[in-house]
Amino acid sequence: MPSVDLAPIIPDYLGPNVRGIIPALLGPGDWSRSLPSWFPEPVRHASQVVVLIVDGLGWDQFVEHRALTPSLAAMTGGAITTVAPTTTATALASIATGLTPGEHGLVGYRMSVRGEVLNVLRWAAGDSDRRRAMPPTQVQPFAPFLGLAVPVISPAELERSAFTEAHLRGSRPVGYRAPSAIAVEVRRQLGAGERFVYAYYGSVDKTAHERGFGEYYDAELQMADHLVATVLDVLPPGAVLLVTADHGQVEVGDRVLVPDPAVMAMVATQSGEGRFRWWHVDRASVDELAKAAIDAYGDVAWIVTREQVLDEQWFGPTVSGPVAARLGDVAVVAREAVSFHDPLDAGAFPLVCRHGSLTSAEVRVPLLASAGA
């Protein structure tokens, strides 16, 4: 298998990055003069902006399938970087709060908190709910949207989840039962005078996970593009739609590597996910574990210690001590189209496409804008 990337793409947190979108739009100043240079031009002339998150739509996949997405392809903009790891929990928290992972502290979808591995999306450790023991507002203490109560259009079933409390608390939920309602709610919110509306669509990610790239994925991209077209159709004069994503995807299929038992003998626990797996040392030293990991998997993954990750600012220039403690000792970050197995990190079905690592396919996401018809 040829290498995907020679080196990990470390997110550009101080430049074109998803964490900078909300502060630029909701901070002080006139959009025509205050927006960073990497924002698409239509936003500068907008009186209202709708930010639509298309979960799982990476830039590389968008470019490869551009013919299937004429509405998105006609928009203005380009690629920016998401965060590390390239996972929904971390990226959505960075988008909403405007902070790096090292600041907001949701440094993975499975992270070590108080000696337990917390699944941030389910807010559980193993089969045990941790909402009381680890209150979301303590694990992620920063208010989203600069403290403003903005309307958030997202699936109704997510409104009361602990992860929603962690990254969207204080916003005004506008739940939908079917994606067809997104454009209706956008029209209603803009018609009521809202200057900023946030919306989330998750089916591209779900389809890629379950079906991989192929006819189902192509059909879902066309559906997502139709959603974009319907939102553009309801925009009043002066309003602009801004589309971005939390991460891209890599098709892994059955290329799931079960770690060597001799290596696992050095590991007490695992956190993270298949393409960004953290190993926490047991009896061995960090250097011993890192060397063993390089010997075993250095041909398919970047092997880095916590200290290297912090020195190279993978999670941003600022990482507090308590947040750094949520990281493992050695990270196994897939460079090739593989995933690393953890028996405690398994879902209802095998994932065909995955994400989490720092390859171009996962790190680069679109930032596209257009005014209505």
C-alpha positions as CSV (number, residue, x, y, z in Angstrom):
1,M,0.0,0.0,0.0
2,P,1.5,3.4,-0.9
3,S,1.7,6.1,1.8
4,V,-1.1,8.5,2.0
5,D,1.0,11.3,3.4
6,L,4.7,11.5,4.3
7,A,4.0,13.5,7.4
8,P,1.0,14.3,9.5
9,I,-0.9,17.5,8.6
10,I,-0.9,19.5,11.8
11,P,-4.0,21.8,11.9
12,D,-3.4,25.5,11.2
13,Y,-5.1,26.7,14.3
14,L,-4.0,30.3,13.8
15,G,-4.9,30.4,10.2
16,P,-7.7,28.8,8.0
17,N,-9.2,26.4,10.6
18,V,-12.7,25.5,11.7
19,R,-12.1,26.8,15.2
20,G,-11.9,30.4,13.7
21,I,-15.3,30.4,12.0
22,I,-17.5,31.3,15.0
23,P,-15.3,33.9,16.6
24,A,-15.0,35.7,13.2
25,L,-18.7,35.7,12.7
26,L,-19.9,36.5,16.2
27,G,-17.1,38.7,17.4
28,P,-17.1,42.5,17.2
29,G,-16.7,44.3,14.0
30,D,-18.4,44.5,10.6
31,W,-18.1,41.4,8.4
32,S,-17.0,43.5,5.4
33,R,-13.8,44.5,7.2
34,S,-13.2,42.2,10.2
35,L,-13.3,38.7,8.7
36,P,-10.0,36.8,8.1
37,S,-8.7,36.8,4.6
38,W,-9.4,33.0,4.3
39,F,-13.2,33.5,4.5
40,P,-15.1,33.2,1.2
41,E,-15.9,36.6,-0.3
42,P,-19.7,36.3,-0.2
43,V,-19.7,36.3,3.6
44,R,-18.2,39.8,3.7
45,H,-21.2,41.3,2.0
46,A,-23.8,39.3,4.0
47,S,-26.4,40.7,6.4
48,Q,-27.3,37.2,7.7
49,V,-25.2,34.0,7.7
50,V,-26.3,30.4,8.0
51,V,-23.4,28.0,9.0
52,L,-24.2,24.4,7.8
53,I,-22.0,21.6,9.2
54,V,-22.0,18.6,6.8
55,D,-20.6,16.0,9.1
56,G,-17.9,13.9,7.3
57,L,-17.6,15.8,4.1
58,G,-13.8,16.1,3.6
59,W,-12.4,18.4,0.9
60,D,-10.6,15.6,-0.8
61,Q,-13.8,13.6,-1.1
62,F,-15.7,16.7,-2.3
63,V,-13.2,17.3,-5.0
64,E,-13.3,13.7,-6.2
65,H,-17.1,13.7,-6.3
66,R,-17.6,17.3,-7.5
67,A,-19.7,16.2,-10.4
68,L,-22.3,14.8,-8.0
69,T,-22.6,18.1,-6.0
70,P,-23.4,20.9,-8.5
71,S,-24.8,23.2,-5.8
72,L,-21.7,22.9,-3.6
73,A,-19.4,23.0,-6.6
74,A,-20.9,26.4,-7.7
75,M,-20.1,27.9,-4.3
76,T,-17.1,30.2,-3.5
77,G,-14.3,29.1,-1.3
78,G,-11.7,26.4,-0.7
79,A,-10.1,24.0,1.8
80,I,-9.3,24.8,5.4
81,T,-8.1,22.5,8.2
82,T,-10.1,20.9,11.0
83,V,-8.6,19.9,14.3
84,A,-6.7,16.9,15.9
85,P,-7.9,14.3,16.2
86,T,-10.2,14.5,13.2
87,T,-13.2,13.2,15.1
88,T,-16.7,14.6,15.5
89,A,-16.7,15.2,19.2
90,T,-13.5,17.2,19.1
91,A,-14.2,19.1,15.9
92,L,-17.8,20.1,16.8
93,A,-16.6,21.4,20.1
94,S,-13.9,23.5,18.5
95,I,-16.3,24.9,15.9
96,A,-18.9,25.8,18.5
97,T,-16.6,27.3,21.1
98,G,-14.0,28.7,18.8
99,L,-11.3,27.1,20.9
100,T,-8.5,24.5,20.1
101,P,-8.9,21.0,21.5
102,G,-6.1,21.8,24.0
103,E,-8.3,24.6,25.3
104,H,-11.8,23.1,25.4
105,G,-10.5,19.7,26.5
106,L,-12.6,17.3,24.4
107,V,-9.4,15.8,23.0
108,G,-11.0,12.7,21.4
109,Y,-14.2,10.8,21.2
110,R,-12.8,8.4,23.8
111,M,-10.5,10.1,26.3
112,S,-9.1,9.3,29.7
113,V,-10.9,11.3,32.5
114,R,-10.2,10.5,36.2
115,G,-8.9,7.1,35.4
116,E,-11.8,6.1,33.1
117,V,-12.1,6.1,29.4
118,L,-15.1,8.4,28.7
119,N,-17.0,8.0,25.4
120,V,-17.8,11.6,24.8
121,L,-20.6,11.0,22.3
122,R,-22.4,8.6,24.6
123,W,-21.0,10.2,27.8
124,A,-20.4,6.8,29.2
125,A,-17.5,4.7,30.5
126,G,-18.1,1.2,29.4
127,D,-21.8,0.6,29.9
128,S,-22.0,3.1,32.7
129,D,-23.5,6.6,32.2
130,R,-21.2,9.3,33.5
131,R,-23.3,12.4,33.3
132,R,-23.6,12.8,37.0
133,A,-20.1,11.7,37.9
134,M,-18.5,13.8,35.1
135,P,-20.8,16.8,34.4
136,P,-20.5,17.9,30.8
137,T,-20.1,21.5,31.9
138,Q,-17.1,20.6,34.0
139,V,-15.4,18.4,31.4
140,Q,-15.9,21.1,28.8
141,P,-16.3,24.4,30.7
142,F,-16.4,26.9,28.0
143,A,-19.6,28.4,26.6
144,P,-20.3,28.0,22.8
145,F,-21.0,30.8,20.4
146,L,-19.2,33.4,22.5
147,G,-22.0,33.0,25.1
148,L,-24.7,34.1,22.7
149,A,-28.0,32.2,22.5
150,V,-28.0,31.4,18.8
151,P,-30.5,29.1,17.1
152,V,-29.1,25.6,16.5
153,I,-30.9,23.4,13.9
154,S,-30.0,19.8,14.6
155,P,-31.7,16.4,15.0
156,A,-34.3,16.6,17.8
157,E,-33.1,13.4,19.4
158,L,-29.7,15.1,20.2
159,E,-31.1,18.1,22.0
160,R,-30.9,16.7,25.5
161,S,-27.7,14.6,25.1
162,A,-24.7,15.1,27.4
163,F,-22.5,15.9,24.4
164,T,-25.0,18.6,23.3
165,E,-24.8,20.0,26.8
166,A,-21.0,19.9,26.6
167,H,-20.7,21.8,23.4
168,L,-24.0,23.6,22.6
169,R,-25.4,24.6,26.0
170,G,-27.0,28.0,26.1
171,S,-28.0,27.9,22.5
172,R,-31.6,27.8,21.4
173,P,-32.4,24.3,20.0
174,V,-34.5,24.0,16.9
175,G,-34.8,20.3,16.5
176,Y,-35.8,18.5,13.3
177,R,-37.1,15.0,12.8
178,A,-36.4,14.8,9.1
179,P,-33.6,16.7,7.1
180,S,-36.3,18.2,4.9
181,A,-37.1,20.5,7.8
182,I,-33.7,22.1,7.8
183,A,-34.5,24.6,5.0
184,V,-37.9,25.3,6.5
185,E,-36.3,26.2,9.9
186,V,-33.6,28.2,8.2
187,R,-36.3,30.3,6.4
188,R,-38.2,30.8,9.7
189,Q,-35.2,31.8,11.7
190,L,-33.9,34.3,9.1
191,G,-37.4,35.6,8.6
192,A,-37.6,36.3,12.4
193,G,-34.5,38.5,12.0
194,E,-31.7,36.1,13.3
195,R,-28.4,37.4,12.0
196,F,-26.7,34.0,12.6
197,V,-28.1,30.5,12.3
198,Y,-26.2,27.2,13.0
199,A,-27.3,24.0,11.4
200,Y,-26.0,20.4,11.4
201,Y,-26.5,17.5,9.0
202,G,-25.0,14.1,9.8
203,S,-25.9,11.6,7.1
204,V,-22.8,11.9,4.9
205,D,-20.7,10.7,7.9
206,K,-23.2,7.9,8.8
207,T,-23.4,6.6,5.2
208,A,-19.6,6.5,4.8
209,H,-19.1,4.7,8.1
210,E,-21.7,2.0,7.3
211,R,-21.4,1.7,3.5
212,G,-18.0,3.1,2.5
213,F,-17.4,4.9,-0.8
214,G,-19.6,3.7,-3.6
215,E,-23.2,4.0,-4.8
216,Y,-24.7,4.6,-1.4
217,Y,-22.1,7.3,-0.7
218,D,-22.7,8.9,-4.1
219,A,-26.4,8.9,-3.5
220,E,-26.0,10.5,-0.1
221,L,-23.7,13.2,-1.5
222,Q,-26.4,14.0,-4.0
223,M,-28.9,14.2,-1.2
224,A,-26.6,16.6,0.8
225,D,-26.2,18.7,-2.3
226,H,-30.0,18.9,-2.7
227,L,-30.2,20.0,0.9
228,V,-27.7,22.8,0.1
229,A,-29.8,23.8,-2.9
230,T,-33.0,24.0,-0.9
231,V,-31.4,26.1,1.8
232,L,-30.0,28.5,-0.9
233,D,-33.5,28.7,-2.3
234,V,-35.0,30.0,0.9
235,L,-32.3,32.6,1.7
236,P,-33.7,36.1,1.7
237,P,-31.8,39.0,0.0
238,G,-28.5,39.6,1.8
239,A,-28.3,36.2,3.5
240,V,-25.4,33.8,2.8
241,L,-25.0,30.1,3.4
242,L,-21.5,29.0,4.7
243,V,-20.9,25.2,4.4
244,T,-18.1,23.4,6.3
245,A,-17.4,20.1,7.9
246,D,-15.8,18.5,10.9
247,H,-13.5,16.0,9.2
248,G,-13.1,13.9,6.1
249,Q,-13.0,10.1,5.7
250,V,-10.7,7.2,4.7
251,E,-12.0,3.8,3.5
252,V,-10.5,1.2,5.7
253,G,-12.8,-1.8,5.2
254,D,-11.5,-4.9,6.8
255,R,-8.0,-3.6,7.2
256,V,-8.3,-3.5,11.0
257,L,-5.0,-4.4,12.7
258,V,-5.1,-6.3,16.0
259,P,-2.1,-5.1,18.0
260,D,0.6,-7.6,18.8
261,P,0.1,-9.2,22.3
262,A,3.7,-8.5,23.1
263,V,3.1,-4.8,22.5
264,M,-0.2,-4.9,24.4
265,A,1.6,-6.4,27.4
266,M,3.1,-3.0,27.9
267,V,-0.3,-1.2,27.7
268,A,-2.7,-0.7,30.6
269,T,-5.6,0.9,28.7
270,Q,-6.4,2.2,25.3
271,S,-8.3,5.4,24.4
272,G,-8.9,7.4,21.3
273,E,-10.1,5.6,18.2
274,G,-9.0,3.3,15.4
275,R,-7.0,5.8,13.4
276,F,-5.8,7.8,16.4
277,R,-5.2,5.3,19.1
278,W,-3.7,6.3,22.4
279,W,-1.8,3.6,24.4
280,H,-1.4,4.2,28.2
281,V,1.7,2.5,29.6
282,D,1.5,-0.3,32.1
283,R,4.8,-1.8,33.2
284,A,7.0,-0.5,30.4
285,S,8.5,3.0,30.0
286,V,7.1,5.3,27.4
287,D,10.3,5.0,25.4
288,E,10.0,1.2,25.4
289,L,6.4,1.3,24.3
290,A,7.2,3.8,21.6
291,K,10.0,1.7,20.2
292,A,7.9,-1.4,20.2
293,A,5.1,0.4,18.4
294,I,7.5,1.8,15.8
295,D,9.0,-1.7,15.2
296,A,5.6,-3.2,14.8
297,Y,3.6,-0.5,13.0
298,G,6.0,2.3,11.9
299,D,5.4,1.3,8.3
300,V,1.6,2.1,8.5
301,A,1.3,4.7,11.2
302,W,3.0,7.7,12.8
303,I,4.1,6.7,16.3
304,V,4.4,9.8,18.6
305,T,4.6,10.3,22.3
306,R,2.5,12.7,24.3
307,E,5.5,15.0,24.7
308,Q,6.0,15.1,20.9
309,V,2.3,15.8,20.3
310,L,2.4,18.7,22.8
311,D,5.7,20.1,21.5
312,E,4.4,20.0,17.9
313,Q,1.1,21.6,19.0
314,W,-1.2,19.0,17.5
315,F,-3.9,20.1,19.9
316,G,-3.0,23.8,19.7
317,P,-0.4,26.0,21.3
318,T,-2.0,25.9,24.7
319,V,-2.8,22.6,26.5
320,S,-3.4,22.8,30.3
321,G,-2.1,20.2,32.6
322,P,-5.6,18.6,33.3
323,V,-6.3,18.4,29.6
324,A,-2.8,16.9,28.8
325,A,-3.6,14.3,31.4
326,R,-6.5,13.1,29.2
327,L,-4.0,12.0,26.6
328,G,-2.3,8.7,26.5
329,D,1.5,8.1,26.5
330,V,2.0,6.9,23.0
331,A,-0.3,7.6,20.0
332,V,-0.5,5.3,17.0
333,V,-1.8,7.5,14.2
334,A,-2.7,5.7,11.0
335,R,-0.9,6.9,7.9
336,E,-2.2,4.2,5.6
337,A,-5.8,3.1,5.1
338,V,-5.8,0.9,8.3
339,S,-7.4,1.0,11.7
340,F,-6.2,-0.3,15.1
341,H,-8.5,-2.6,17.0
342,D,-9.5,-2.1,20.6
343,P,-12.1,-4.6,21.9
344,L,-13.7,-1.9,24.1
345,D,-14.2,0.4,21.1
346,A,-16.7,-1.5,19.0
347,G,-20.1,-0.4,17.7
348,A,-23.2,-2.1,16.3
349,F,-21.6,-2.7,13.0
350,P,-18.1,-2.7,11.5
351,L,-17.0,0.8,10.2
352,V,-16.1,0.8,6.5
353,C,-14.9,4.4,6.4
354,R,-13.1,5.9,9.4
355,H,-11.4,9.1,10.5
356,G,-9.3,10.5,13.3
357,S,-5.8,10.7,11.8
358,L,-4.0,13.6,10.2
359,T,-3.9,12.7,6.6
360,S,-5.1,15.1,3.9
361,A,-8.3,13.0,3.4
362,E,-9.2,13.6,7.0
363,V,-7.8,17.0,7.9
364,R,-8.9,19.2,5.0
365,V,-12.5,20.3,4.9
366,P,-14.4,22.7,2.7
367,L,-15.3,26.3,3.6
368,L,-17.8,27.3,0.9
369,A,-20.2,30.2,0.7
370,S,-23.0,31.5,-1.6
371,A,-25.9,33.9,-1.5
372,G,-29.3,32.7,-2.4
373,A,-30.7,32.5,-5.9
